[in-house]
């Protein structure tokens, strides 16, 4: 299973909030995610033995209902429970122009390993 599918499956299983693949969603609440800063790590003999990346999971909502609170907590816990992910960092902002809340969770992950 590739890394993108693994993360999407993890999110789908963690929450009842809809996980979509659109960068700027128009459905609320919803969850999106993307990878960035992909690189090779754990060099041995000049060769990367693991490929890593950072991942950001975004939870978008207009009102922080009980279902949204539960979903955010469940996603964070699912990331913590995954053995190849770092401990997540979480922040929330309010997009004043659109009046949308945006909670985002960042973490590091191992994409592939040759070890």
PyMOL commands that set and color helices and strands:
alter all, ss='L'
color gray80, all
select helices_A, chain A and resi 3-14+66-81
alter helices_A, ss='H'
color red, helices_A
select strands_A, chain A and resi 30-44+47-61+89-95+100-113
alter strands_A, ss='S'
color yellow, strands_A
deselect
rebuild
show_as cartoon
